[in-house]
Amino acid sequence: MTASDMKYFASADGDLAYREAGAGELVVLLHSGFVDHRVFDAVIPALASTHRVIAADVRGHGASANATRPFRWVDDVATLLHHLDAGPAVLVGVSMGGLIVSDTLLERPELVRAAVVCGASTGEFQDTDPWHRAIQAETARALAAGDIEGWLKAFLSYVPGPHRSLDDVDPDILRRLREMALNTLSKHTPGEKDWHVPVTDTWSRLPRIDVPVLTVNGALDTPDAIAAAQRLADSVRDGRSVLIEGTAHYSNMEKPEEFTAAVADFLRTL
């Protein structure tokens, strides 16, 4: 994958990037935080055999512009679909990308044909697990101090989850995530303003969602994360849930065949 394979479209605040493959009904992939669309490298070819797949770089990540004014992820998704002259789409998001999918379901339901939320629930979810809280504290400390190596060490500890160590993870996955994270970090400066405007009042609005929603979680993720995803699936009118064994927060990278099979099985029901 090279920069020349990326496509760009103009938003109200800079150019945003995406990769496109395949043909058919539209599926939009939204990646996790601090990385980029390449977390789906092992997923895109399989999905693109039956669908038109768009893998976006979220604002401030990868090849997409940083924010210089207040913005919402959901508005960037709407601008992307307008640029593509397509939709409603199936949205598939992992972690931060899953939050973007939830935001779009709540704020722009007309844009969503169905949704897959992986390793996430809504933007108002708070993980109380001490392991997760310790990582959050360390990443915040390292970012504030400009300690890139300290931040990367903490960030990568999300991959095995609370029940494994880094030695249990394919080192190539860790290398790829590190490379993507370093690329995104290089776009930013310590202490810069966060322009993102969060969507609020999320949990109470979930029962209004009437399109099919699938939640996918690694069985080795935190109990809070798994429970919140199940709450999301139970709250919407047509919610389903899948657990993928032997992985935590990055099932799309560690278990791409199982992840893709779960998404493909869901797509066949639409």
Secondary structure, DSSP 8 states (H G I E B T S, - for coil): --GGG-EEEEETTEEEEEEEE--SSEEEEE--TTS-GGGGTTTHHHHHTTSEEEEE--TTSTTS---SS-B-HHHHHHHHHHHHT--SEEEEEETHHHHHHHHHHHH-GGGEEEEEEES---TT-----HHHHHHHHHHHHHHHHT-HHHHHHHHHTTTT-TTS-GGGS-HHHHHHHHHHHHHHHTT--TT----B----S-GGGGGG--S-EEEEEETTS-HHHHHHHHHHHHHSTTEEEEEETT-SS-HHHHSHHHHHHHHHHHHHT-
